[in-house]
């Protein structure tokens, strides 16, 4: 899909996943390395345990299919001149240095745009290119602490705990990949390049599942609770022990999830673990009954006890098989070795075997342009001579328009959005921020689960008061229609004729039953690009496995490695794959659109959320496959940094994350705290607030940051600098605060222009303004019952 483009990849381990995504989408990616190689080549684990520049499994994981060119950009004027020759012919440059580092060498964006005005210069950094924290020393741990998810992950009687897969850098890198493809799509119209700025902190905030919006919307923020989350006085358990391990069980309520909970309780009752009175509780309204004081908290605890005893009576496989048969929301927690054994992944040909090693592969099946099957990571400098001997290349850009346009990158793109809950709407929210017109279809007969998820404005539970829903769907047009009726399907077909893109996250059976599957829709609009998003893809033994990101995260391997060695796993907070997978979907969808722009050919994208998220665990999977080492829980320990932990600060549940990567950082920390052990460090931090400790340590160049929950994030000066929290008027809430865009463009910037819609808020506007229906047609539809 991206075969016309050349990418110069200057990133280290922080951003290499961005280049890996672009390589799988078809771009030529050249890793420009210093003499001795990138720092990623020094990272454990190593193949066979033998260190060397070509043996790092971490480097293997994210550099497959790239070419390696060695140039001494810091020390050799001649090599910088050679590099500028490469820049003249490049389409994209990716970098992940501390802001200002490349500019100091004369290789910043302002320098290189003089050499190549069509260059898309893409920067990933901890906090963004500008602002009070732009040049702060940072590691994944400290960025994760700043972003919000860490505060709500782990046991409430211990320090907050990390997710050991570098999730902050990974989310930033995949965010950057989508931004790059959007900039290339825009460049095809304008002929101009621009500078892209992605903050890993802002990207990683997605993983708080909008908990960062609690305080600005006058709601209670969540706190930590291993295996779930603490909501007020109630502990919502999402994770349970069973006979041979652990399972994720979504024991939640409301119109969307309550029916599945009813089916679970029928099973629990059949097995003799609950009485009929418990079985017949109102699982739809149970949240309101609990928080309204009608259902005693002790009774909720009794429900959880019954489910826990039921789970302990069965194995992971028995629970999964039963869940598939009964349509319950249960998934086993897999180890890395067990992830390789998932039949669904083998059925879909997910694993790409290279030199006897199994790598995570294509996260989407494409009807026209399959994702590339990449070769091994290159040996250091293996392609230097060949690349430098090639004829001078010209960027794949049209002549530049004058003046350079400032419209958002996707202005004019039309999207019909049939997605619901979190993962799909997260992806289409990005399209909206980038300028696309997105019509969001809902039905009052199947309320979107996201409307039943907090935080709620002022803590008042109502379908129109979810700040999470409003943020996920900001800027979209809300249309309420029932696609199960002939009249409703007629409206959908007219919108398909209008649209460039259709996105959906229903079950495969539902779309076919309604005649809204790709084969039918391409008859309506042959050039449509359609993306179907679900946990495990549209075909295979788990294709019908309906569920949420908590379940995919459990099966993909994230739960088992998150937590403390002496305790059960706690798992990442919430529906983890719902946050990390949409970035892959955005990049893939935009690449398909770029391909259609060049060829006129639409296509179908079968996107599997679990397959995308599994790429974050590639080093752990390779360690298992190559070295037979199965990662275990290690709290906040890290093989590449020491000290590396989260330490108690002054105040209630206040913490500061500290991570040293170099001897200089360790010496600076030791000069302040004395011995570099956890006891000495915590004795020092416990006498200071997180801000006081961080300010002093940052002045010494030590990576550190306070662990932020919503109350800290909303006043974070860096987030305020980026204008991340946006307030909009709302008919039901008076005002609602949502999150801003997660990427910035120097010329055609992303922006959010409106809150999420109320149910059916723009129905008439869409039918008359977009589809051009006259009054008679409108009345007929409204009286037919198809429009809600």
N, C-alpha and C positions, 0 to 999 in steps of 0.2 A: 504493500500500500504506500509506503514512504520511500520507494526505491529511487526517486529522483534526487533525494537529499543526502548531503554529506554533513556529518556531525563531528566536530572536534570536541573531544571529551577530556577536560582538564580536571575532572572531579577526583577526589579520593574516596574512601569508603563511605563518606557522608552522602554522596550524590550519585554513585555509580549505578544504582538501580534505575535512574532516569535514562541513562544511555542504554541500559539493558532492555528497557521497555521499547525504546525507539528502534533498537536493533531487531527485536522480535517483530516489530511492525514493518520492517523492511528497509530501514535507513542504513546507510554505510556509516559506521561509527569508528572513529580513529581515536584511540586513547593516547594522549600525548603525555609521556612520562619523563621525569627527571632521570639523570644518571643514577643508577642504583634502584630505580623503580619507584612506583607509588607506594605510599605507606600501607595500602591494603595488602600488598604482597608480604608484609611482615606480620599479619594477623593470624593467630591461631583460630581454628584448628588447622593442622598441616597433614597432608596425605602421608600416612605411615608414621606420623609423629616427627618427621624429619623436616626441620626448618630450612627454608630456601626461597629465593625470589619467585620460583615457579611452582611452589608446593602449597601455598595458602588456599584452603578450601573456601575461605571467605572471598578471596580474590576470584577464584574459579566461579563462584556462584553468580557474580554480577558483572563478569567481563567476557562471557562467552560470545563468540561471533564478532568481537571487536578486533581491530588491527592495532598493533603497538608500535609507536614511533617514539624514540628517545631523543629529546632535545633539552639542552641546559638553558632554560629560559631565564633563570636567575643569574647565571654567571657568564654566559657567552653572548656577546653582541651578534656574532655570526649566526648563532642558533635562533636568536630572536628575529633576525632578518629572514631566515628560512621559515620560521613560524608565520611571519606576516605574509609570505607567499602562499602558505596553506590557507590563511584566513581569507585571502582574496577570492579563493574559489569555494569557500565553505558556505553552507546555508545556516548552520547553527553552531554556536559555541556554548558548552555547558561548563560551569565552574562552581566550586563549593568552598572557596577560600574565605578567610575573614574579609569583610568589606574593606576595600581600599588596597588590599595586598597586590592585586594585579595592576591596578592603576599606578602604584608606586614603581612598577617596572615598565610603565608606558604601554600596558596591555589591558587597560580598562575599557569599558564600553565607549566612552568618549574618544579614546584613541583609535579603537578598531573600526568604529563606524566611518572614520575618515578613509580607512583602507577599503572597507566593503560596506557601503550604505545599506545593502540588503541583508546584512547579517542579523540573525536573531541571537542575541546575547543573553543567555539564561543563567541566572544566579540563584543558588540555594545557600542560605545562611541560617544561623541559629535564630536570629530575631528580625531579620530584614536588613536592607542596605542602608537605611537611615534610622535615626531615633536614638534615645539615650542608652539603649543596650546593644546597639548595632555591632560594636566591636568587643563585646564581653567575651571572655573565655568561656567555652561551652563544650559539653559532651552530650550524648544522647540522654543520659540520666538527668542532667541539669535542665535541658530543654523540656523533657517530659515532666519534670517537676514544675516548670513555669507554665505548662500548657493546661494543667487541670486534671488530667486523668489519674495521675499518681495519688492525689489526695484522697481518692475514693476507691483505691485498689489496695487490698490486703486486709490483715486482721486488725481489729480496732484496738487491740492491746499491744500492738507493735508498730514499728515505723511503717509508713507507706512503702509499697513494694513495686519494683519495676516489672515491665514485661520484657523478658530477655531476648529481644529480636531487633533492637535499635529502631523501635517503632516511630520515634519522632523524625529521624532522618529518612526513614523509608517512606513515611507519609509525605514529607516534604519533597522527596525525589520523584515520587509518582505524581504528585500535584504538578511538579515542574514539567514532567513529560506531557501532561495534558495541555499545560499553558503553551509549550513549544509548538504542539501541533495546531493549536488555535492561532498562534502567531503566524505560522506558515500558511494557514488557510486565509488569514487576513492579508498576508503579503501577496498572495496570488491576485488580489484585487488592487492593492496599493503600490506594490513594488518596493515597499520600504521595510527595513528591519526595525527592531526596537529592543529595548532592554526589559527583561522579565525579572521580577523580584518575588521570590517565594520565601516566606519565613517558616522555618520548621515549627516554631512555637505555634503560629496561627494554624498551620495544617494539622498539627497534633491535637489542637483543641477540639477537633471534630470527635475525638475519642472520649470526650466527656459526655457524649450523647445529650448535648445541650444543657448539662448541669451547670455550665458556666453562666447560663442565662437566668439561674434561679434568683440570685440576689437583686439584679437590676429589674426583675419583674415581681419583686416583693414576695418571693416564695422561699421555702426552706431548701437549702442546698443539701445534697446527699452527703453522707459520710461513709467511711469504710465499714465493710462487713464481709469477712471471708466467705466466698461462695455465694455472694449476693450483694445487696446494698441496703443501707439503713435509710429509710424514709420516715422521718419524724420518729415516733416511738416504735415503728414496725420494722422488723427485719425481713426483707423480701429475699427468700432463699431461691437461688437459681441453679444450685449445684448440690449433688447428693451422693453419698457413698452407696455402693451396691455390692453384690456378693464377690465380685472379682475386680473392683476398681471404683470408678466414679462415673456419674452420668450428669448431663445437663438436663434439667426438667423445668419447663416453663410453666410454673404454677401461677398463672396470672389470670386476670379477669377482664370484664368488659365485653362489648358486643363482638369484637373481633377474635379475642383469644378465649373468652369464657366458654364457648362451645367445645373447644379442645380440652379445656379443664374438666368439663362435664364428662367427656368421653374417658378421660384419665380416671376420674373418680368412679365411673362405672366399672372400670377394670379393677381398681382398688377394692371396690365393694365385692365384686365377684370373687376376689381372692381372699375375702374375709378380713380385710384390714380396716374397714370403716362400717358404721351402721347406716341404716337407711336414712336417718335424719341428716347425717353428714352428706350423703350422696345427693340429697334433694335440696341442698342449699342453692340460693340464687347466685350462680357463678357469673352471671352477666353483671349484676348490680353489686357484687361482693365488695368491691373497693369502696363504693359509697356507703355501704352498710358498716364497713370497718371504720372508716374515717369519720362517719357520722355518729359513731358511738352506739349504733344499734346492735352490731355484732361484737360480742366481748372479745378483747384481745386473746384471752385464754382459749377461746374456741378456734381462732386462727392458728394458735400454736398447736392445738390438737389436730387440726387438718394437716399441718406440716409433719407432725409426728407420724400420722397414719401413712402419708406418702413416703416418709423416710423408711418406715418398717417394711412397706411394700417393696421399695427399691432394694433393700437389703436381702430380700428373698429371691432375687433374680440376678442373673449375670448381665453383663453389658449387651451381649448378643441377644439374649432373651428379651431384654427391654427394647432394643432397637427393632427386632422383628415384630414384637407386639405393637410398638408405636407405628410402624409402617402399616400393619393390618388394621389398626384401630384409629389411625390418623390422630395420634397423640404427639405432643411436642417434647420428645425425649431423644437425646443423642449421647452416645458414649464418649468419654474422654479418652483420646488416643495418645499413645506414645509415638515418638518418631518412627520406630520400627513398625508400629501398627498402621501409621499413615501410609507407608509403602504397600500395605496389604489391603487397602480399601479397594474393593472390587470395582466400584464406580470409576475410580481414577484409571484403572487398567482398561476398563471397557472403553473409555473415551480416548485412550492412547495418550494419556497426560504426560507420562514420564518420557523424557528425551534422553536416550542412552548415548553417551559419548565416551569412547575409550573404556567401556565397561562400567561407567558411573552413571547413575540415574539422577537426572536433574528435573526440577519442576519445569513444566513445559507450557503449552498454549492454554491460556485462560479463557479462550473463546474459540468456537468453531465458526469459521467464516464461509459463506456459501460461494464466494468468488475469489477471495485472496487470503488463503490460509496464513496464519502466523508462521514465521520462519522457524525451521528446525536448526538451531545454531550449533556451530562447532565448538571446540574447546576454547578456553581463554588463551590468548596468545602468549608465547614466550616473550620475555622482556626484550623489546627492541626488534622483534622478529620481522617487522614490516617496514623498518626505517628506510632501507635502501629502495625498496619497491615503491613506496609512497612518494618519496622525494624524487624519484626518476620519472614519475608519471607526467604527462603533458599538463600544462596549466588548465585548471578547470574553471567554469563559469557557474555562479550560483543559479539555481533553477527558479529565477524570479523574473517577472515582466519588467518593462521600463517603469521607472518610478513616476507616480502621479504627482502633479504639482497644482496646488500645495499638497503636502502630505496629509491624508485624511486623519481625523481624530475620532471617528465613529468607533464604537466598541467592536471587537474582532468578529463577532458572529451576527452583526446587524443584518437583517434580511432573512436569516435562517428561521424556518418554521417547524415547530416541534409539536407533535401530538403525544402527550404524556399520559399513559395508562398505568404508570407505576403506583405503588403505595408503600406504606410504612417508611423505612429509613433508607435502605441502600439505593433503590432506584431514584427516589426523589432527591437524594444527595447529589447524584450525577446530573440530573436535569436542572437542579438549582445552579450548578456551575454554568450550564449553557445559558440560563437566564442572566446571570451576572455578566456573561460575555456578550450579551446583546440579542440573543435569540428570542423570538416570540414563542412562548410555551403555553399551550392550552392543556390544563390539568383536569382530567376527567375523574369524577368521583360519583358514587352512588349512595344515596341515603339508605338503601337496602343492604349495603355492605360498608359500614363505616370504616374509614381508614384508621388502622390501629394507631397511627401517629397522633390522631386527634385525642386518643385516650391516654397519651403519655405526657407526663410533666416535663419541665416545670409548668404549672398553671399560674396565670397571672393572679396575684394576690392570694395564691393558694386555693382558689375556688375551682373545683372540678367541673368542667363543662366542655363540650365538644368544640366550642368556639373560643376557648381560653387557653389552649396549649401553645406556649411560646415555642416549644420544639417544632410543632407542625408549622407555625407561622414562619419560623426560620428556614426549615427545610424547603418550603414552597414559596419563599419570598419572590415577588416579581412575576409570578405565574397568574394566568387567567383561569378562574375556577368555573368549570362547567359541570353540572350535575345531570347525568343521563344514565338510564338503565340499559346496558348493552345486551341484556337478555331478551329485549323486545324487538320486533321487526323495525318499529319506528326509531328506536334508539340506535340500532345498527345502521340504519340509513343515515343518521346524523354522523356516526363514526366514519362511515364510508366517505361522506362529503369532506370530513376533516382530513381523511387520508389523501384525498385528491389535492387538498390544499397544502398538505405538509411535505417537508423534505425528509423528516425523520419521524418514526413511531417508536416509542419505548413502552415496554410493558413488563410486569412482574407477576402476572397471574400464573396459575398452573397450566401446563401444556394442554390438558384436557379441556379446560375452560375456554381457552382461545379458539380451539378447534370447534367446540360445541357451538360457539357464537358465530362461527365463520369468519373469525378475525385473525386467523393464523397467517403466516407470511405468504403461503401459496395463494390464499384468497386475496390478500391485500395487494399483492403485486399485480393482480389482474385489474385492480382499481387504479393503481399508480405504479407502473413498471419500474420507475426509477427510485422508488422509496428505499431508504435505508432503515431497517428495522432491527432494534435490539431487544432481545428477551433476556431478562435477568432473573436468575433463581439460585438457590444454594449450590446445586450440583449439576446443572445443565439440563437440557431438554430430553436427553436420551440416556438410557442405562438403568441399572437396578435401583438407583436412588433418585431417578428423575422425578418420581412422585413424592419425594420426601419434602413435605411442606414444613417450613420452620423459619427461624429467625437467626440472626447473627451469633447469638450465644451458642446455638447448636453447631453451626459451621465452625466456630472458633474451637469448640470442644473436639470436633472430629479432625480438624486440621492440625492439632497439636499444640495450640497456644495455652490451653488450660493447664495441662499437666506440668509445664515447666515454669509456671508463674506461682510464686509463693515461697514458703520456707521449707527447708529440708526436713525439719522435725514435725511438720504439720501437713495436713491434707492440702492439695493445691487450692488456690483461691481463684485462679483464672483472671484474665483481664476484666475490667469493668464492662458490664453490659454486653451489647450485641457487637462484639469487636469487629467481626468481618464486615458488618454493615458500614463501618467507617473507613476501613482500609481498602476495600475492593472497589468502591466507586471511582477512584482515581484511575484505575486500569480501564474501567468502562469508558470514561470520558476520552482518554487518549485513543482507545480503539475505535470508538464511534467517530471521532473527528478525523482519524486516519481514513476510515471508510468514506467519509464525506469528501476528503481531499482526493481520494481515488475516483470517486464519482465525478468530481469537478473536472478531472482530466479525461475521463473515459465515457461519462454519461451512464455508467452502469451502477445501479443500486445493488444492495445485497442484504443478507440476513446474518445477524450476529447472535450466536447462541453463547451467552456469557454466563460463566459459573463463578459465583462469588467465592466459594471455598478454594477453587483452583487459583484465582488471582491472589488471595490472601496468603496462600501457602508459599508464595515466593519470598515473603518476609522471613520464612524459616529455612531458606535454602542452605545456609551454612550448617545448621543443626542437622538437616536431612543428609547432607553430604558427609558429615562426620559419622552419622549412623551407617550410611551405605559403604563408605570407604574404610573407616576405622572401626566399625561395629561399636561405636560409642554412643549410647543413648543418653541424651541430655536429661538431667534431673533438676529439681528445684534447688536454687542456691540463694534465695533471698535477693539481696542487692549486690552480691559479689559479681565480679567481672574479670575475665582472663586478661584484658588489655589495659586495665586501669587499677591503680592502687595508691592510696585508699579510694574506695568507691562505695559510698553508702549514703544513707539518709539519717540525719542526726537530730535529736530532740533540741528544740530551741525554747527560749523563755515564752511562756504563755500556754494556754490550753490547746493541745493538739496542734502545736506549731513545730515545723520541721524545716531543716535546710539540707539540700542535696549537695554533696561535695565529691568531686572525682578528679584525680590527678593522672595525667597522661605521660608526663615527662619528669625527669629527675629535678629539673629546675622548679617545677610546680610543687613537687614533694618537699624540696628544701624550703620553699617559701611558706608552705603550710606548717612545716615543722618549726620554723622560726616563730610562729604565732602560738601553736598549740602544744609544742613539746614533742612527745613521742607520737609516732604515726600509727597509733592503735585506736580502736573504736572508743575505748573508755576515755582516753585522754582527749580525743576530738570532741566527744559528747560533753565532757566536763566543761570544755571551753564554749561550745555552742549553746549549752543549756543556760548560760548566763547572759545570753544576748538574743535579741529578736532576730528572726530570719533576715530582715533588711539590714540590721547592723552587722551581722556576721557576713552576709553577702557583700556588702559595700567594702568592708575591709579586705576580704579575700580577693575580690575582683581587682582592687587596687594593686594587689600583689601578683595578679595574673593567674590566680587559682580558679578553675571552673567551679562555679557554685551558683545556687539559686534557691530561694525559699520555695517550699512546696505550696502551690497556690490552689485554693478552692475558689468557688465563685466570688466570695467576698473579697479576696485579694485580687483576682483577675480583673474585676470590673474597675479597679483603680490603678492597675498596672500602667505606669507611664509609657511603656513601649506600646502596649495595645491602644492606649489613648492616642499616641502619636500616629498609629496606623488607622485611626478612626474605625476600630473593629466593631464596637458596639453601636448599633443604629436604632434610633427610636422612631416609630411611626404611629400615627393616629389609628385607632381601631374602633369600630362601632360598638363592640361588646366590652372591650377592655379599657376603653378610653385611649390608652397608649400601650404599645408592646415594644420591647427591646429584642432585637434579633442580632445575629452575627453578620458581619460584612463579608465581602469577598475574601478568598484565601490566596489570591494572587494579584500582583500589580504589574501593569504594563506602562512603559514610559510614554507612549503616544496614544494608543487606543485602549484606554484603561477600562478594566472591569468595574462594575458598580452595581449596587442593589437599589432599585428605584421604588419598591413598594413592599409591603408586608405580604404574608401568605393570604390567600383568599378565604373568605367564609364559604361554607358549603353552597355551591351554585351561584356565587356572587356575580359572576360575569356571564351567566347563561344567555341572557338576552343580547348582551353585547357581542358574544361570539356568534350566535345564530344570525343576527342581523348585520353586524359589522364585518365579520370575517367571511361568513358563508353567504351573506346577501339574501337571506330569507325575507320574504315579504310578510305583511301582517297576517294574511290568511294562513300561510304555512306555519307561522309561529303559533297561531291560535290552535291549529290542528294538532301540532306537537304537544302543546301544553295540556290540551284536553285528552290526549291519547294515554297519558300516564307515563310516557317514556321520559319526559323531562321532570325532574324532581325539585 
